[in-house]
């Protein structure tokens, strides 16, 4: 996971995600990076537009949150309608007493 963070850090400051950069970040953090893992990460990110991937992931992860918010609003509206109906029923019952 730390290697991915290193790649994201390089990308965020506008530097090329390469083996040397990832290794430098890991060393600065006090960790020793496995050369094979670094090489695999860099090669897997070679054809990836990181900014686009982050934007796409944000859209995908925001969709369930928006849907949950809409469901909560609908439930609140339904609960409000039930309360209003109960109040109307109670008022109707009182009016029959006083005629």
N, C-alpha and C positions, 0 to 999 in steps of 0.2 A: 504494500500500500504506500509505503514511504517513497518508493520509486515513482509512483504515479504522481504523488504530490510534487516531487522534484520536477517532473516533466511539466506539470501545470504551472509551477512557479517560473520555469524557464519561458514557457509560452506567454505568461502574463506580463513579463518584462520585455517581451519582444525578441527574445533570443531563440536561436534554433535549438530544437530538442535533439541533442546528440549525446553520445556516450560520455565524452569528456565533461560536458556540462552537468549531466546527471551525477557523475562520480564526484565532481567538485562540491555539489550541493550536499550529497550524502556525507562526504568527509567533513564539510563545515558543520554538519549537524552531529558529528561525532559517531557516525555509523560507517561500517564497512560495507560497501555495495558488492554484491556478487556479480562478477563480470558477465556471466552468462545471462543472468536476469536483466541486467542493464542492456545488453545487446538485444535480447528478445523484445524488451519494451520499446527501444528505439526503432527496431525494424517493424514492429507492429503499428507504430504511430507514424511511419514514414508517409503513408498516403492518406492520413486522416487530417481533416481541418478541425483542429481542436475547438476553436471558437464556435464553429457550426454545430459540432457534437454537443457542446455545453448548452447552446441555445435550444437545440432539439430536445435534449433531456429535460430542460426547464419547462418546456411546453408540455411534454408528456407527463411530467410529475405534477404540473399545476392543474391538469384536467380533473383528476379525482378530487382534488381539494375544492375546486369550483363546484363540482357536482355535489359534494357533501354539503357545501354551504347552501346551495339551492334547496337541497332536501331539508335542511334544518329550517330554512325560511318557510318552506311549505308546511312543515309540521307546526311551526309557531302560528301561522295563519289559521291552520285547522283548529289548534287549541284555542285561539282567540274566538273563533266562530262558535265553538262549543260553549265557551264561557258566556258569550252574548246570548246564546239560545237559552242557557240555564237562567240567566238574569231575566229574560223575557218571560219564561215560564213562571218564575217566582213572582214577577209583577202581575201576571195574569191571575195567578192564584190569589194574591192579595186583593185584587180588584173584585174578585167574586165574593170575597168576604164582606167588602164594604159596598157592594152593589151597584 
